[in-house]
Amino acid sequence: MSKVSAAILAAGAGTRMKSRTPKVLHRVSGRAMIDYVILAALDISDDVQVVLRPESEDIRAHLEREFGDRVICVYQDYENFPGTAGALKAASPKHERVVALNGDMPLINGDFVKALASRQEDAAISVFTKLDPFGYGRVVIKNDRVIKIVEEKDASEAEKKIAAVNGGAYSFSRSFLSGFLPKIRASRSQKEYYITDLIALAASDNRSVSATWGDEYILMGVNSKAELAIAEAYHQKTLKETLMSAGVAMRLPETIYIDANAIFEGECVVENGAVILGKTKIIRSVVKAHSVIEDSVVIGSDVGPMAHIRPNSEIVNTHIGNYVETKSAKLSGVKAGHLSYLGDATIGEGTNIGAGTITCNFDGKSKYQTAIGKNVFIGSDTQLVAPITIPNNVIIGAGTTVVKDPSEGDLVLSRSKQISVANFFFNFFRKK
């Protein structure tokens, strides 16, 4: 299949998304829509070209970051050749077989693209069955050959009853494209050049055109925020089914959100309402209900419920309880049961973090580090004013504000003297 070129059409304006973000960069399960299309194309091709508008610098920069030189950006002459056929005209495929895909099809997969690319006819079109096909182009098929594509506004009453609709992905021989792309004329209404006209031209010249049948969701194009939500819900469902088949246990999986970049290893449990974001790695761990983990590593630990592990945290053999928040923190063999903020910190094995403990890491201008050694006991409602280093084997009493480094073995206290005024309550309220 390496003798296949792929042209990914991503020059559309995407006005229905009503967003400053280019349509194909909107995310499904944490990845830009176009990334999924490119990954499917890279499964079958070493010549993947993405067709952009000249002003699409955001998309080009994204593709360079994600795919480097595995993807080539080419630019559509939108002023002279607008439309999908104009976009395909901008590509320069080096192989004899050419697959044309849309950049807004995030659910398409390599297996379907491979099936489409394996066709030997002059042209092949993706087709799926739609019980309510209103608004879709109908595909007229006779004797297993595609005769034409009829748009809704041009369809007869009989054609409107056809359930086979255009999936928007195509496969052509390069020789067919070179001969027939120049023959396409701009539509009278929109003044654009449409790739669907290639199918009509092929049929009129008695060329062979076949249908490659696919699932409606796999071929789904995203043109609005509502369709984006539908695509993400379907993608989440298939992603979580894959993870569960690999041994990840999930409680009420429909309530869980997992980023496509996240990695799970070993036997893990994810409870209801959990959110796993970015390039998080979960290894042999339990993520309890309604916890959020972002771009972090969790190994042999339990997190939550209702904990927040913010980016660049490493949680190893550690108990993180409810309402504990970490950020850029490395915890190994630690117990942090509840109600604590641990930011820009390194904490050693055997240390206990009392409720209400805060690392005061920001002075309004700069962030500072807190280093806590092994076997440190930190009482409740403690403030550690960074930069600070707590050595091994230290006890910090409840309610203490630590502003200078103690020595190993110290008890650290900072409390005002307790005063008790006899009978003040009764005198104040005159109840005695």
VODRENKOL-41503 format. One record per residue: y, z, x of N, C-alpha, C, O, CB in turn; residue in three letters. Coordinates in steps of 0.1 Angstrom, whole numbers, plus 5000, padded with zeros to 4 digits. Glycine has a CB too. Layout:
<atoms>
YZXYZXYZXYZXYZXala ...
</atoms>
This chain:
<atoms>
498850005008500050005000501350005008502450005003500050124991met 501250005022502450015030503149875030504249865034502050045044ser 502449775024503149645023503849625010503849525004502149525025lys 504549735006505349734994506649784997506849885005504649824983val 507749714992509049764993509449834980508949794970510049644997ser 510349934981510850004969512349994969513050034979510350144969ala 512849954958514349954955514550054944514150044933514849814951ala 515350154948515750264938517150244934518050244942515550404945ile 517350214921518650184916519450314912519050384903518450094903leu 520450334919521250454917522750434917523550514922520950564929ala 523150314912524550274912525250294898526350254897524750134916ala 524450354889525050374876526150474876526150564884523950414866gly 527050464866528150554866527750694860528350794864529350504857ala 526750704851526350824846527350894838527451024838525850914857gly 528150824830529250884823528750984812529551074809530050774816thr 527550964807527151054796526751194801526651284793525850994789arg 526651204814526451344820527651424819527651554819525951334834met 528851364818530151434817530251534828530451654826530251504803lys 530151484840530151574852530751504864530651374865528751624855ser 531351574872531851514885530751494895530851414904532951614891arg 529651564893528451544901527851404898527551384886527451654900thr 527551324908526751194905525551224897524851324900526451124918pro 525151144887524051174879522751204886522051294883523851054869lys 522451114896521151134903521051254912520051294917520851014911val 522251324914522251444922522151574913522051684918523551454930leu 522151554900521851674892520351714894519451634897522051634876his 520151844893518951904898517951934887518251974876519252034906arg 516651914891515551944882514652034891514151994901514751824877val 514452164887513752264895514152274909513352284918512252224894ser 515552264911516052294924516252174933516852184944515252384931gly 515752054929515851934937516651824929516551814917514551884941arg 517451744936518151634930517151544924516051524929519051564940ala 517451484912516551394905516151284914514951244914517251334893met 517051224922516651114930515651144940514851054945517851054936ile 515551274945514551314955513151284950512351244958514751464958asp 512851314937511551294932511151144932510051114935511451354918tyr 512151064929511850924928511550874943510650794945513050844922val 512350914952512150874966510850924971510150844978513350924975ile 510451044968509151094973508051014967507050994974509051244969leu 508150974955507050894949507050754955505950704958507350874934ala 508250704959508250574966507750584980507050494984509650524966ala 508050694987507550705000506050725001505450705012508150835007leu 505450754990503950764989503250624991502150614996503450824976asp 504050524988503450384988504150294997503750174999503350334974ile 505250335003506150235010506750295023507150405023507150185001ser 506950205032507650235044509050165044509750165054506950205057asp 509350105033510650035031511250075018511150005008510449875032asp 511950185018512550245006514050225008514750275017512250395004val 514650144998516050114998516750174985516250154974516349965000gln 517850244987518550304976519850224974520650214983518750454978val 519950174962521150094959522250184953522050244943520849974949val 523350184959524550274955525750194953525850074957524750374966leu 526750254947528050194947528750234960528350334966528950254935arg 529650144964530350174977530950314978531050364989531350064980pro 531450364967532150494968531150614967531650724966533150494957glu 529850594967528950694964528650774977527450784981527650644959ser 529650834983529450904996528651034994527851065003530750935003glu 528851094983528051224981526551194981525751274986528451284967asp 526151084974524751054973524251014987523151054992524450934963ile 524950934994524550885008524351005017523351015024525550785014arg 525351105017525251215025524051305022523351355031526551305024ala 523751315009522551395005521351325010520451395015522551404989his 521251195009519951135013519751145028518651155033520050985009leu 520851135035520751155050520251295053519451305062522151125057glu 520751395046520251535049518751545046518051615053521151635041arg 518351495034517051515029515951425036514851475038517051505015glu 516351305038515351205042515551135056514751065060515151105032phe 516751155061517051095074516950945074517450875064516151145085gly 516250885084516150735084514950685077514650565078516050695099asp 514250765069513150715060513650635048512850575042512250835056arg 514950655046515550585034516750505039517550555047515950685023val 516950385034518050295037518950285025518550265014517550155041ile 520250305027521250295016521850155017522350115028522350405017cys 521850085006522449955005523449964993523350054985521449835002val 524449874993525549884983525649764974525649644978526849904991tyr 525749794961525849694951527349634951528249704952525549744937gln 527349504949528649434947528949444932528849354924528649284951asp 529449564929529649594914530749514908530749494896529849744913tyr 531649474916532849404910532349264905532849214895533949384920glu 531449204913530949064909529649064902529348974895530948984922asn 528749164905527449164899527149304894526249374899526349124910phe 527749344883527449474877526149474870525649364867528549524868pro 525549584867524349594860523049604868523149604881524149464851gly 521949634862520749664869520249544878519649564889519649704859thr 520349424873519949304881520849294893520449244904519949174873ala 522149324891523049314902522749424913522849394925524449344898gly 522249534908521749634918520549584926520449604938521449774911ala 519549534919518349474925518749364935518049354945517349424915leu 519749294932520149184940520649234954520649164964521349104933lys 521149354954521749414967520649454977520949464988522549534963ala 519349474972518349514981517849394989517849274984517149574973ala 517249425001516749315009515249365013515049405024517649295022ser 514349345004512949395007512349315018512449195019512149384994pro 511549385026510849325038509449285035508849215042510949405050lys 508849345024507549315020507449225008508449205001506749445017his 506249165006506049064995506049134981506449064972504848984997glu 505649254980505649324967506849424967507049494976504349394965arg 507549414956508749494954508649584941508449524930510049414954val 508849714943508849804931510349844929511049884938507949924933val 510749824916512149864913512049994904511449994893512849754905ala 512650104908512650224901514150274899515050234906511850334909leu 514250354888515650414886515750544892514750624892515850424870asn 516850574897517150704904517150824895517250934900518350704912gly 517150804882517250914872515950934865515950974853518350884862asp 514850914872513450934866512751044874511851014882512650804866met 513151174872512651274881511151314879510651384887513451404879pro 510551264868509151304865508151204870506951224868509051334850leu 508651094875507750984880506951034892507451114899508550854883ile 505750994893504951034904504350924912504350804908503751124899asn 503750954924503250854933502050774927501950654930502850914946gly 501250844919500050774913500550654904499950544905499250874905asp 501550684896502050574887502750464895502450344892503050634876phe 503550504905504150404913503150314920503250194921505150464923val 502050384925501050304931500350204922500050094926499950404937lys 500050254910499450164900500350044897499949934895499150244887ala 501650074896502649964893502749864904502849744902504050024890leu 502749924916502849834928501549754931501649644938503149914940ala 500449794926499149724929498949604920498049524923498049824926ser 499849574910499749464902499949334910500849334919500649464890arg 499249234907499349104915500148994908500348894913497949054918gln 500549024895501248924888502648904894503148984902501348964873glu 503348794889504748774894505548884890506448924898505248644887asp 505348944878506149064874505249154866504349114859507349014865ala 505549284867504949394859505949484854506949514862503849464867ala 505849534842506749624837506049754832504949744827507549564825ile 506749874834506149994829506450004814507449974809506850114836ser 505350054807505450054792504850194788503850244794504649934786val 505450254777504850364771504950354756505750284751505450504777phe 504150434749504150434735505150544729505050664733502750454729thr 505950504720506950594714506750584699506950484693508350554718lys 506350694693506150694678507450664671507350604660505550834674leu 508550714676509850684670510650604680511350674688510550814665asp 510450474681511050394692512550364690513050284698510250274694pro 513150424681514550384678515450394691515350494698515150474667phe 516150294694517050294705516450234718517150214727517550424708gly 515150214718514450164730514250014729514149964718513150234732tyr 514149954741513849814741512349794738511549864745514149744755gly 511949714728510549694725509949594734510549494737510449654710arg 508649614738507949524747506949444738506049504732507249604758val 507149314737506249234729505149184738505349114748507049114723val 503849224735502749194743501749114735501449144723502049324748ile 501249004740500148924734499148884744499448834755500848794727lys 497848914740496748884749496948944763496648884773496548734751asn 497349074763497549154775498649094784498749134796496349154783asp 499449004779500648954787501948994780502048984768500448804789arg 502949034788504249064782504948934779505148844788505049154792val 505448914767506148794763507648814765508348724770505748764748ile 508148934760509548954761509849104759509049174754510348864752lys 511149134762511649274758512749244749513749164751512149344771ile 512749314737513749294727514549424725513949534723513049254713val 515849414727516649534725516749574710516649484701518049514731glu 517049694707517149744693518049654685517649624673517549884693glu 519149624690520149554682519749414679520249344669521549554688lys 518849354687518349214685517049204679516549094676518349144699asp 516349324676514949314671514949284656515749324648514349454674ala 513949204653513649184638512949304632512649394639512749054637ser 512849304619512249424613510749444618510349554619512249404597glu 510049334620508649344625508749394639507849474643507949204625ala 509649354647509749394661510149544662509749614672510649304669glu 510949584653511349724653510149824651510249944654512449754643lys 509049774645507949854643507049864655506049944655507149804631lys 507349784665506549794678506649924685507849974687506849674687ile 505649994688505650124694505750114710506050214716504450214690ala 505450004715505449984730506849964734507549874730504549864734ala 507350054743508750044747508850034763507950074770509550164742val 510049984767510249964781510450094789511350174785511549874783asn 509650114799509750244807510750234818511050344824508450274813gly 511350114821512450114831512050094845512850094854513250224829gly 510750094848510250064862509549934862508849894853509250184867ala 509649864874509149724874508549704888508749774898510349624872tyr 507749594888507149544901507149394901506849334891505649594902ser 507649334912507749194913507249144926507149224936509249154911phe 506849014927506648954940508048914945508948874938505748824939ser 508148924958509448894964509848754962511048714960509448924979arg 508848664962509148524960509648494946510548414944507948434963ser 509148564936509648554923511048604922511848534915508748634913phe 511348714928512748764928513748664934514848634928512848894935leu 513348614945514248514952514548394944515648334945513748484966ser 513548354936513748234928514448264915515148174909512448174925gly 514248384909514748404895515948494894516648484884513648454887phe 516248584904517448664903518648584902519548614894517448754916leu 518848474910520048384909520148324895521248274892520048284919pro 519148314887519248244874519748334863520048294852517848194870lys 519848464866520248564855521748544853522548524862519948704859ile 522148544841523548524837524048654831523248734824523748414827arg 525348684832525948804826525848804811525948704805527348824831ala 525548924805525548934791526848904785527948934791524949074787ser 526848854773528148824766528948954763530148954763527948744754arg 528149054758528849174753529349264765530549304765527949254744ser 528449294774528849394784529249334798529749394807527649484787gln 529049204799529349124811528649184823529149184834530849134813lys 527349224821526549274831525249194833524949124824526249424829glu 524649214845523449134848522249234846522249334853523449074862tyr 521349204837520249294834518949254840518549134839520149304819tyr 518249354845516949334851515849284840514949214844516449454858ile 516049324828515149284817515149134815514149084810515549354804thr 516249064819516248924818515248854827514848744824517648864821asp 514848924837513748864846512448844838511748754841513548954858leu 512248934829510948924821511048804812510048734811510749054813ile 512148784806512348674797512248544805511648444800513648674789ala 512848534817512848414825511448384830511048274830513748434837leu 510648494833509248474837508448414826507648324828508648604842ala 508648474814507848424803508148274799507248204796508048514791ala 509448244800509848104796509348004807509247894803511348104795ser 509148054819508547964829507047974830506447924840509247994843asp 506448044820505048054820504448134832503348104836504347924819asn 505248224837504848314848504048434842504248464830506048364857arg 503148484850502348604845503148734846503748764856501048614853ser 503248804835503948934834502949034827502449004816505248924826val 502649144834501749244829502449374825503549394830500649264839ser 501749454818502249584814501449694821500249694822502149604799ala 502149794827501449904833501850024824503050064824501949934848thr 500850084818501050184808501150324815500450354824499950184797trp 502150404810502350534815502650634804502750594793503450534826gly 502750764808503150864799504650864797505450834806502651004805asp 505050904784506450904781507250994790508350954794506650944766glu 506751114793507451204802507551154816508651164822506851344801tyr 506551094821506551044835507650944836508350934847505250984839ile 507850854826508850754827510150784821511050704819508250634819leu 510350914818511650954812512850934821512850984832511551104807met 513850874815515150864822516050974817516051004805515750724821gly 516951024826517851134822519251074822519751034832517751254832val 519851084811521251034809522251134804523451104802521150914800asn 521751254800522651354795522151494799521051504804522751344779ser 523051594797522651724800521451774792520551854796523851824798lys 521351724779520251764771518951704776517951774776520451714756ala 518951584780517751524786517451584799516251594803517951374788glu 518451624807518151704819517351824816516451864824519451734827leu 517751904806517052024802515551994798514652074801517752094791ala 515351884791514051844787513151814799512051854800514051734777ile 513751734808513051694820512651824828511551834833513851594828ala 513551914830513252034838512252124831511352174838514552114840glu 512252134818511252214811509852154813508852224816511552224796ala 509752024813508451954815508051974830506852004832508551804811tyr 508951954839508651974853508252114856507252134864509851934862his 508952214850508552354852507052374847506352444854509452444845gln 506752324836505452334830504352284840503352354843505352264817lys 504552164845503552104854503552174867502452194873503851954856thr 504652224872504752294885503952424884503252454893506252314889leu 504152494873503552624872502052614869501252694873504152704861lys 501652504862500252484860499552454874498452494876499952364851glu 500252384882499652354896499552484904498452504910500552254903thr 500552574903500452694911499352784905498652854913501852764910leu 499252794892498152874886496852824890495852904892498352884871met 496652694890495352644894495052674909493852674913495352494892ser 496052704917495852734931495652884933495552934944497052684939ala 495752964921495453104922496653204920496453324921494953134936gly 497853144917498953234913498853284899498753194890500253164916val 498853414897498753464883500153474878501053524884498053604883ala 500353434865501653444859501553504845500653474837502353304858met 502453594842502553664829503653584821504853584825502853814830arg 503253534809504153454801504853344810506153354811505253544794leu 504153254815504753154824505853074819506753034826503653054828pro 505953064805507052984800508453054802509452994800506852964785glu 508453184805509653254807510053264822511153314825509553404802thr 509253204831509453214845510053084850509752974845508053244853ile 510953094860511552974866511252974881511453074888513152974864tyr 510652864886510252854900510852724906510652614900508752854901ile 511552734917512052624924510952534930509952584934513052674935asp 511152404929510152314935510052334950508952294955510552174932ala 510952394957510852414971510152544975509852564986512252424977asn 509852624965509252754968507752734972507152644967509352844956ala 507252824980505852824985505152954982505753064984505852795000ile 503952944977503153054974501853044983501252944983502753074959phe 501453164989500253164997499453294993500053394990500553165012glu 498153274992497353394989497453424974498053354967497653514997gly 496853534971496853574957498153644953498453754959495653674953glu 498953584944500253644941500253664926499553594918501353544945cys 501153744921501453774907502953754905503753814912500953914903val 503253684894504653664890504753704875504153644867505153514892val 505553804873505653854859506753784851507553714857505854004859glu 506753814838507653744829509153764833509553864838507453794815asn 509953654831511353654834511753644848512953644851511853774828gly 510753634857511153624872511753484875511453384868509853644880ala 512653484885513353364889513153354904513553434912514853364885val 512453244909512253214923513053094927512752984922510653204926ile 514053114936514953004939514852964953514453034962516353044936leu 515252834956515352784969514052774977512952764971516352864977gly 514152784990512952774999512352915001512052955012513352705012lys 512052974990511453114991509953094994509353004989511653184977thr 509453195001508053195004507453325000507953435004507753175019lys 506453324991505853444985504353444990503653354987505953454970ile 504053554998502653555003502053694999502553795002502753545019ile 500953684992500153804988501053914982500954024987499353855000arg 501853874973502853974968502953964953502453874946504253944974ser 503554074947503754084933505254074930506054154936503154214927val 505653984922507053974917507154024903506653964894507653834919val 507754144901507654204888508754154878509654074883507854354889lys 508754194866509554124855511054124858511554224863509254204842ala 511554004856513053984856513654004870514854044871513654074846his 512853984880513453994894513853854898513353754893512354054904ser 514853844907515353724912515153724928515553814934516853694909val 514553614933514353604947514953474952514553364946512853614951ile 515853474961516453344966516353324981516653414989517953354962glu 515753214984515753164998515353285008515953305018517053115003asp 514253345004513753465012512253455014511553375008514153595005ser 511753545022510353555025509853695021510453795024510053535040val 508753695013508153825008506753815011505953735007508453844992val 506253915019504853915024504254055021504854155025504753885039ile 503154055014502454175012503254285005503054405008501854225025gly 504054254996505054344990505054334975504554244969506454324996ser 505654434969505954424954507454444952508154524959505154534946asp 507954354944509454344942509754364927509254294918509954214947val 510554464923511054474910510354594903509554674909510854354902gly 510554594889511254504881512754504883513254604887510854524867pro 513354394879514854374879515454404892516454464893515454474869met 514754354903515354354916515954224920515654114913514254394927ala 516854214930517554094934517454084949518054154956518954094929his 516553984953516453964968517253834971516853724967514953934972ile 518453854977519353754979518953674992518153725000520753804980arg 519653564995519253475006519053545019519753645023520153365007pro 518153495027517853535041517353675042517553745053519153525049asn 516653715032515953845033514453825037513853725034516053925020ser 513953925045512553925048511954055044512254165050512353895064glu 511054055034510454175029509054175032508254095027510754185013ile 508554265041507254265046506554405043507154505047507154235061val 505454405036504754535034505654645028505654755033504054585047asn 506454605019507554695014507454704999507054614992508854635019thr 507954824994508054844980509554834976510354914981507454974975his 509954734968511254724963511254754948510654684940511854574966ile 511954854944511954894930513054834921513654734925512055044929gly 513254894910514154834900515654854905515954954910513954894886asn 516454754902517854754905518154774920519154834924518554854897tyr 517254724929517454724943517954574947517254484942516254764951val 518954564955519454434959519454434974519954524981520954414953glu 518954324980519054304994519754164997519754074988517654305000thr 520354155009520954035013520954025028521454125035522454025008lys 520353925034520253905048519654035054520154095064521653875055ser 518654085048518054215052516554195056515854115050518154325041ala 516154265067514754265071514154405069514554495076514654215086lys 513254415060512554535057511054525060510454425055512854575042leu 510554615068509154615071508554755069508954845076508954565086ser 507654765060506954895057507954995051507855115055506354945069gly 508854955042509855035037509655065022508954985015511254975039val 510155185017510155215003511555224999512355315004509355345000lys 511955134989513355144983513155144968513055034962514255024988ala 513055254962512555264949513455214938513055154928512255404946gly 514855244940515655204929517155224933517555304941515455294917his 517955134926519455154926520055154940520755244944519855274919leu 519755054948520255054962520754914965520254814960519255094972ser 521754904974522154774980521954784995522554865002523654744977tyr 521154685000520854685014521254545020520454445018519354715017leu 522354535026522854405030523154405045523554505051524154365023gly 522854285052522954275066522354395073523054465082524454265070asp 521054415070520454535075519054505081518354415076520354645065ala 518654585091517254585095516754725094517254825099517154535110thr 515554735087515054875084513554875088512754785085515154905069ile 513154985096511854995102510855055093511155115082511955065114gly 509655055098508455105091508455255088508955335096507155075099glu 508055295076507955435072509255495067509355615064507555515084gly 510255415066511555465061511655465046511155375039512755375067thr 512255565041512455585026513955575023514755645029511855715021asn 514255485014515655465009515855534996515255494986516055315009ile 516655644996516855714983517755634973518455544977517555844986gly 517655674961518455604950519955614953520455714957518055664936ala 520655504951522055494952522555474967523755484969522655624947gly 521555444976521955414990522655284991522255184985520755424999thr 523755274998524555155000524755135015525255225022525855154992ile 524555015020525054975033526454915031526554805024524054875040thr 527454985036528854935035529054835046529554865056529855055035cys 528754705043528754605054529954525055530054435064527554515052asn 530954535046532054445045533354525045533554615036532054355033phe 534254505054535554575055536754495049537854535050535854615069asp 536454395042537454305036537754185044538354095040538754385035gly 537354185057537554075066536254025072535953905073538554105077lys 535354115076534154075084532954155078533054255073534354105099ser 531754095081530554155078529954225090530154175101529454055072lys 529354345088528754415100527354455097526854455085529654545102tyr 526554485108525154515107524854665106525554745112524454445119gln 523754685099523254825098521754815104520954735099523254885084thr 521454895114520154905119519555045117520155145121520154875135ala 518455045110517755175106516355165112515655075110517755195091ile 516055275120514755275127513555315118513655295106514855365138gly 512555365124511255395117511355545113512055625119510055375126lys 510655575102510455705097511755775094511955895097509555785107asn 512655705089513955765085513955795070513555715062515155665088val 514355915067514455965053515955965049516656045054513756095050phe 516255875039517655875035517755925021517155865012518255725036ile 518556035019518656095006519456004996520155915001519256235007gly 519456044984520155974973521655974976522256064981519756024960ser 522255864971523755854971524355864985525255934987524355964962asp 523655784994524155785008524855655011524455545006522955795018thr 525955665018526755545022526655525037526955625045528255555018gln 526155415042526055385056527155285060527055165056524555335060leu 528155335067529355245070529055165082529055225093530655335071val 528855045081528554955092529854925100530954925095527854825088ala 529654895113528354885121527855025124528555115128528554805134pro 526555045121525955175123524455155127523855065123526055255110ile 524055245136522555245140522055385138522455485143522455205155thr 520955385130520255505127518955495135518055415132519955525112ile 518655585145517455575153516255625145516355665133517555655166pro 515055625151513855675145513955815142514755895148512655645154asn 513155865132512956005129514256075126514556175133512256065141asn 514956035117516256095113516156125098515656045090517456005116val 516756245094516956275080518356275076519256325083516256415076ile 518756205065520156195061520156265047519456215038520656045060ile 520956365046520956445033521656365022522456275024521656575035gly 521256395010521856334998523356344998523856455001521256394985ala 524056234994525456244992526256225005527456255006525856364986gly 525556185016526156175029526856045031526255935027525156205040thr 528056045038528655915042528555915058529056005064530155905038thr 527755825063527455815077528355715084528355595080525955775080val 529255765093530255675099530055665114530755585121531655735096val 529155745120528855735134527355755137526655815129529655835143lys 526855695148525455685151524955825154525455895162525155595163asp 523855875147523256005150522255985162522055865167522556065138pro 521656085166520556085176519256095169519156155158520756185187ser 518156055176516856075171516556215168516756305176515756005180glu 515956245157515556385153516656455145516356565141515256455165gly 517856395144518956465137518756485122518056405116520256395140asp 519356585117519656595102521156565101521956625108519256735096leu 521456465093522856425091523356465077522756425067522956265093val 524456545077525056585065526556565065527156585075524656735062leu 527156525054528556535053528956565038528956485029529256395057ser 529056705036529356755022530456855023530656925033528056815016arg 531356855013532356955012531657085007530557085001533456915002ser 532257205010531657325006531657344991532657314985532457445013lys 530557384986530457404971531157534967530957644974528957414967gln 531957524957532657644952532257664937532157564929534157624953ile 531957784934531657824920532657924915532858034921530157884919ser 533257894904534257984897533558054886533257994876535557914893val 533458184886532658254876533358254863534658264862532458404880ala 532658224852533058224838534158124835534858134824533658364835asn 534358024843535457924841535157844828536057814821535457824853phe 533857814825533557744813534057814801534657764792532057714813phe 533657944800533958024788535458044787535958044775533158154789phe 536158064798537558084797538257954793539257954785538158124811asn 537757844798538457714795538257674780539257624774537857604804phe 537057694775536857654761537057774752536857764739535457594760phe 537257894757537558014749536358034740536558054728538858004741arg 535158034745533958054737533258184739532158204734532957934740lys 533958274746533258404749534258514748533958634750532658404763lys 
</atoms>
